[in-house]
Amino acid sequence: MSTALRARVGALPAAQLAYRGAVAGRLAAERWALALRRPAAATAQGRILAYHSVGTPSWGVNDVRPRDFERHLQLAVDDGWAFATPAAVLAEPARKQLALTFDDGAASVLTHAAPVLRHHGVPATAFVVTGWADGGHPDGAADVLDWAGLAQLEAAGVTLASHSVTHPDFGRLGAGETQRELAGSRRRMEQVLGRPVDEFAIPFGQSRNWTAAAGRAAADAGYTTVYAQAVDTRPPGTVPRTFITRIDRPAVFRAALAGAFDGWEEWYLPAPDPAPQSR
Ligand SMILES: [Zn+2]
C-alpha cells in the first residue's frame, strides 16, 4: 500500500489493518477471477512490468516475496520471453520482450532483486522518489535506499530514473506543485548521478493519477518518456506497465504476462479527506 493512502486512512492501527486486509482480499479476488476468466493473448507482445519492493512485507500488496520474484523470472524464461530494457520493448513492441521496473527505491530491491538480476544478466530500471532518497520517507529511512544505496543499485546494473520528489497524486496537484515535483526530482537526480534523466514513472500510475497538464509539464521539465502503472486504461501519452503484486503466484503471474489484467486497475479506498498534497 502507498504511504499517501495510509496517511489518508488515518492514524488508527485498527483502521489501517482493516484497510490493508480489504485491499489485499479484494485485489486477490479480482486478479484470480481475471486470471481464470480471460484466455491468453494470441500474439506475442512486449511488456513492461512494474514491481515495487522484493522482500519488504510491510509494503503489502506492492511487495513480492524474493522466492516468488525468482519464480517470475524462471516462468518468463520458460514461456519464451526475452528480457530487455523498456526502450527496447518500446522500439519493437511486436517482439516477445519483457522489461522489469521497480518503483519507490525500496532497499529490498538492492538486497533481494539486484543479485538475481545480475546473476542472470537481466536489465532493470528503478524509479526513485528523490525526497525519500534524501531521507524524507514518512515511515523513516529503513525501507528505502539513500543515494549511497542507489549508487550500489546502479553499480549492480539497474538504471535509475525519476518517480517525483514526494510521491504525490498528480491528479490532485496544482500547476506549481506539479512543476516542482517533476523538475525538482529531475534536477536532484542529475545533480547526484551526473547524467541526464529523461524517464519518469507516475506515482500510483493509474488513470486518475495523471492529467494532460501534468503531461505537458513533464515534457517541459525535459522528460521524454512517462510510464503509467496501467495498460489499456493508462492516461494518454504515457507508456503502459503491468502492475505485479504480492499475490502473483505462478498462475496469476502467467496471466499477467498474457494480458489478463490489461483492463484492470488497482482498487483504492475512496479518500475520506482531501489528500495532504492538495491542501
Ligand atoms: Zn510509487
Boltz pocket constraint, residues with backbone or C-beta under 6 A from the ligand:
constraints:
  - pocket:
      binder: B
      contacts: [[A, 103], [A, 104], [A, 163], [A, 167], [A, 202], [A, 203], [A, 204]]
      max_distance: 6.0
